[in-house]
Amino acid sequence: MKRIKPFGLNFIKTISLKKGNLNYLIKNVVFFILFLGICFLEIPKILPKIFGQSFDSASYHIDWGNFNMTSGKKTSANYQLTDTVGQNAPGKFTAAGYTVKAGFQYIYDTLEKFSFSINDVSIDFGSLTPNIGSTQSNTITITTPSGHGYQIMAIANKPLSTISSSTIPDTNCDTTCSISSSGVWTSSSKYGFGFNAIGINSSGVATNIGTSSYFTNSTYYRPFAASSRIESPQTIMSEDTPVKNHSARITYKINISTNQPSGDYENLINLIAVPKY
């Protein structure tokens, strides 16, 4: 009979299954199992510990696989440096179908800061003529840094109204529309106040980039959500990639009936730009 070797793959060559040999085999198998159990219990005590950073408070727990000693952007008259010190395996890794940028300095890839602008913040319709739609517009422009793009939302504080509480109703478009969906509004017999957003290029030509999911074309409108009705801001433009100087034309439209009370109508429109990360 061959001697049993605890870590041999073929540790038994020939065993005669006589009663004495069987007892011997059982004893050695038990010993082998006990030996493995001891190894699994003791090996973790011998190996060095692996540490990861963690942060705790009463309301959260954050685990970190590594701790960055420093990171950021440094400049002088002769150089510009972005760095991450302490990152595990920093660098840019690519393969078919993906790119991994490990290290916080990649946030500066485009070297663009988040910005959002509105070229005209005071829209004045002047005097209105019943049954003739009147429009005014302004332009919004957005730039986002590295990340996943942006979304722009809109909400009014209340419907267009006077001090005496006369209101211009929200548009229902030619057939139907709502604060979350647009519809065609070209009829002169459909009254109310509404708006649309159409993506444009630097020359002002319509491209519908960023807005096509919300307004099919410039004939589509919708009413504003209103905080006075406890409504939430509605998205009117968005993209899922970083952008530079992407613009949209916001067109505001009013059409009143002959029964509309005279007066000065006003409200406040909030346009909210949120970057995606």
C-alpha positions as CSV (number, residue, x, y, z in Angstrom):
1,M,0.0,0.0,0.0
2,K,1.2,3.5,-0.8
3,R,1.4,6.1,1.9
4,I,-1.3,8.8,1.8
5,K,0.1,12.2,0.8
6,P,-2.3,15.0,2.1
7,F,-1.8,17.3,-0.9
8,G,-1.3,14.7,-3.7
9,L,-4.0,14.5,-6.3
10,N,-3.6,10.8,-6.7
11,F,-2.9,10.0,-3.0
12,I,-4.2,6.4,-3.0
13,K,-2.6,4.0,-5.5
14,T,-4.0,0.6,-4.3
15,I,-6.0,-0.2,-1.2
16,S,-7.3,-3.6,-0.3
17,L,-10.7,-3.1,1.3
18,K,-10.1,-5.5,4.1
19,K,-11.6,-4.5,7.5
20,G,-8.2,-3.3,8.9
21,N,-7.3,-1.4,5.8
22,L,-10.7,0.3,5.6
23,N,-10.3,1.5,9.2
24,Y,-6.9,2.8,8.3
25,L,-8.3,4.6,5.3
26,I,-11.1,6.2,7.3
27,K,-8.7,7.5,9.9
28,N,-6.4,9.1,7.3
29,V,-9.3,10.7,5.5
30,V,-10.6,12.2,8.7
31,F,-7.0,13.4,9.4
32,F,-6.9,14.9,6.0
33,I,-10.2,16.8,6.4
34,L,-9.0,18.1,9.8
35,F,-5.7,19.2,8.4
36,L,-7.5,21.2,5.6
37,G,-9.8,22.8,8.2
38,I,-6.8,24.0,10.3
39,C,-5.1,25.4,7.2
40,F,-8.2,27.4,6.2
41,L,-8.5,28.8,9.8
42,E,-4.8,29.7,10.2
43,I,-3.8,30.9,6.8
44,P,-5.8,34.2,7.1
45,K,-3.9,34.9,10.3
46,I,-0.6,34.5,8.6
47,L,-1.3,36.6,5.5
48,P,-0.9,40.4,5.7
49,K,-4.1,42.4,6.1
50,I,-5.5,44.5,3.2
51,F,-6.8,47.9,4.2
52,G,-9.5,50.0,2.5
53,Q,-10.7,53.4,3.6
54,S,-14.2,53.8,5.1
55,F,-16.1,56.8,6.4
56,D,-19.0,56.7,8.8
57,S,-21.6,59.0,10.3
58,A,-25.1,58.6,11.8
59,S,-26.7,58.5,8.3
60,Y,-24.1,56.9,5.9
61,H,-21.2,54.5,5.5
62,I,-18.8,54.9,2.6
63,D,-16.2,52.3,1.6
64,W,-13.2,53.3,-0.5
65,G,-10.9,50.8,-2.3
66,N,-8.0,53.3,-2.1
67,F,-7.2,56.6,-0.5
68,N,-6.0,59.5,-2.7
69,M,-3.3,61.5,-0.9
70,T,-3.8,64.4,-3.3
71,S,-5.4,65.3,-6.6
72,G,-6.1,68.4,-8.6
73,K,-4.8,70.8,-11.2
74,K,-1.5,72.7,-10.7
75,T,-0.3,75.5,-12.9
76,S,2.7,77.8,-13.2
77,A,4.1,80.1,-15.9
78,N,5.7,77.1,-17.6
79,Y,3.4,74.1,-17.1
80,Q,0.0,72.7,-16.3
81,L,-0.4,69.5,-14.4
82,T,-3.3,67.4,-13.3
83,D,-2.6,64.5,-10.9
84,T,-4.0,61.8,-8.7
85,V,-1.6,60.4,-6.0
86,G,-2.7,57.2,-4.3
87,Q,-5.1,56.0,-7.0
88,N,-4.9,52.2,-7.7
89,A,-3.7,51.7,-11.3
90,P,-4.3,55.2,-12.7
91,G,-4.3,55.7,-16.4
92,K,-6.4,55.3,-19.5
93,F,-7.4,51.8,-20.6
94,T,-9.2,51.0,-23.8
95,A,-10.5,47.9,-25.5
96,A,-13.2,47.2,-28.0
97,G,-16.5,48.6,-26.6
98,Y,-15.2,50.6,-23.7
99,T,-12.7,53.2,-22.3
100,V,-11.7,53.4,-18.6
101,K,-10.1,56.5,-17.3
102,A,-8.9,55.8,-13.8
103,G,-7.9,58.8,-11.8
104,F,-9.6,62.1,-10.9
105,Q,-7.5,64.1,-13.2
106,Y,-9.6,62.9,-16.1
107,I,-12.4,65.2,-14.9
108,Y,-10.3,67.9,-16.6
109,D,-10.2,66.2,-20.0
110,T,-12.2,68.9,-21.8
111,L,-10.9,71.6,-19.5
112,E,-14.5,73.1,-19.7
113,K,-16.4,74.4,-16.8
114,F,-20.1,73.9,-16.4
115,S,-21.9,77.0,-17.6
116,F,-25.5,78.1,-18.5
117,S,-26.6,81.4,-19.9
118,I,-29.8,83.1,-21.1
119,N,-29.4,85.9,-23.5
120,D,-32.6,87.8,-22.6
121,V,-34.3,87.6,-19.2
122,S,-37.1,90.1,-19.8
123,I,-39.7,89.1,-22.4
124,D,-42.2,91.8,-23.3
125,F,-45.1,91.1,-25.6
126,G,-46.4,94.7,-25.7
127,S,-50.0,95.1,-26.8
128,L,-51.8,91.9,-28.0
129,T,-54.4,91.6,-30.7
130,P,-57.2,89.0,-30.3
131,N,-57.1,85.9,-32.5
132,I,-53.6,86.7,-33.7
133,G,-50.9,84.7,-32.0
134,S,-47.9,86.7,-30.8
135,T,-44.4,85.2,-30.1
136,Q,-41.3,86.3,-28.4
137,S,-38.1,84.3,-27.8
138,N,-34.7,84.1,-26.1
139,T,-31.8,81.8,-26.4
140,I,-30.2,79.5,-23.8
141,T,-26.7,78.1,-24.1
142,I,-25.1,75.3,-22.0
143,T,-21.6,73.8,-21.7
144,T,-20.8,70.8,-19.5
145,P,-17.5,69.3,-18.4
146,S,-16.7,65.6,-18.5
147,G,-19.6,63.6,-17.3
148,H,-22.9,62.4,-18.8
149,G,-24.4,65.6,-20.2
150,Y,-27.2,67.7,-18.7
151,Q,-30.9,68.4,-18.5
152,I,-32.7,71.7,-18.5
153,M,-36.1,72.0,-16.8
154,A,-38.7,74.8,-16.8
155,I,-41.4,76.0,-14.4
156,A,-43.4,79.2,-13.9
157,N,-44.4,80.6,-10.6
158,K,-48.0,81.0,-11.8
159,P,-50.1,81.4,-14.9
160,L,-49.9,84.8,-16.7
161,S,-52.1,87.0,-14.5
162,T,-52.8,90.6,-13.5
163,I,-52.8,92.2,-10.0
164,S,-56.6,91.8,-10.0
165,S,-56.2,88.0,-10.7
166,S,-57.4,87.9,-14.3
167,T,-55.4,85.2,-16.1
168,I,-54.5,84.1,-19.6
169,P,-55.2,80.4,-19.6
170,D,-52.6,77.8,-20.4
171,T,-52.7,76.5,-24.0
172,N,-54.3,73.2,-24.8
173,C,-52.8,73.4,-28.3
174,D,-54.9,72.6,-31.4
175,T,-56.1,69.3,-29.9
176,T,-54.3,68.5,-26.7
177,C,-51.0,69.1,-24.9
178,S,-49.9,69.2,-21.2
179,I,-47.0,70.3,-19.1
180,S,-45.2,67.1,-19.9
181,S,-46.1,66.6,-23.6
182,S,-46.3,68.9,-26.5
183,G,-48.8,69.2,-29.4
184,V,-49.3,71.2,-32.6
185,W,-50.6,74.8,-32.0
186,T,-51.2,76.7,-35.2
187,S,-54.9,77.5,-35.0
188,S,-55.9,81.2,-34.4
189,S,-59.0,80.1,-32.6
190,K,-57.1,78.2,-29.9
191,Y,-56.2,80.5,-27.0
192,G,-53.7,80.6,-24.2
193,F,-50.1,80.9,-23.2
194,G,-47.4,78.3,-24.1
195,F,-43.8,77.7,-25.2
196,N,-41.4,75.5,-27.1
197,A,-37.7,74.8,-27.2
198,I,-35.8,74.1,-30.4
199,G,-32.1,73.2,-30.5
200,I,-30.1,75.6,-32.8
201,N,-26.6,75.9,-34.1
202,S,-24.3,78.9,-33.7
203,S,-25.9,80.5,-36.8
204,G,-29.4,80.2,-35.3
205,V,-30.5,77.4,-37.7
206,A,-32.8,74.8,-36.1
207,T,-31.1,71.4,-35.5
208,N,-33.4,70.2,-32.7
209,I,-30.3,68.7,-30.9
210,G,-31.3,68.2,-27.3
211,T,-34.9,69.1,-27.8
212,S,-36.3,66.6,-30.3
213,S,-37.6,64.3,-27.5
214,Y,-39.7,67.2,-26.1
215,F,-40.8,69.2,-29.2
216,T,-41.0,67.6,-32.6
217,N,-40.6,70.9,-34.4
218,S,-41.4,74.6,-34.0
219,T,-45.1,74.1,-34.4
220,Y,-45.3,72.0,-31.2
221,Y,-46.0,73.8,-27.9
222,R,-46.9,73.0,-24.3
223,P,-47.9,75.0,-21.2
224,F,-45.5,75.7,-18.4
225,A,-45.7,73.8,-15.1
226,A,-46.6,76.1,-12.3
227,S,-45.4,76.1,-8.7
228,S,-48.6,77.7,-7.6
229,R,-50.4,74.5,-8.6
230,I,-47.8,72.4,-6.8
231,E,-46.3,71.1,-10.0
232,S,-42.8,69.9,-10.6
233,P,-40.3,71.4,-13.1
234,Q,-40.5,69.6,-16.5
235,T,-37.5,68.7,-18.7
236,I,-37.4,70.6,-22.0
237,M,-33.9,69.8,-23.2
238,S,-31.2,67.2,-22.4
239,E,-28.2,65.3,-23.7
240,D,-26.2,62.3,-22.4
241,T,-22.7,63.4,-23.4
242,P,-20.5,66.4,-22.5
243,V,-21.3,69.4,-24.7
244,K,-19.8,72.8,-25.5
245,N,-22.0,75.8,-26.3
246,H,-25.1,73.9,-27.3
247,S,-28.0,76.3,-27.7
248,A,-31.8,76.3,-28.0
249,R,-34.3,78.9,-28.9
250,I,-37.2,79.2,-26.4
251,T,-40.3,80.6,-28.1
252,Y,-43.1,82.0,-25.9
253,K,-46.6,82.3,-27.5
254,I,-49.8,84.1,-26.5
255,N,-53.1,84.0,-28.3
256,I,-56.1,85.8,-26.7
257,S,-59.8,85.9,-27.4
258,T,-61.9,89.1,-27.7
259,N,-63.2,88.3,-24.2
260,Q,-59.8,88.6,-22.6
261,P,-59.9,91.3,-19.9
262,S,-57.4,94.1,-20.5
263,G,-54.5,94.6,-18.1
264,D,-50.8,94.0,-17.5
265,Y,-50.1,90.2,-17.3
266,E,-47.0,88.8,-15.9
267,N,-45.3,85.8,-14.3
268,L,-41.8,84.5,-13.7
269,I,-40.2,81.6,-15.6
270,N,-37.4,79.6,-14.0
271,L,-35.1,77.7,-16.4
272,I,-33.0,75.2,-14.4
273,A,-29.8,73.5,-15.8
274,V,-28.5,70.4,-14.0
275,P,-25.3,68.6,-15.0
276,K,-25.4,64.7,-15.1
277,Y,-22.5,62.8,-13.5
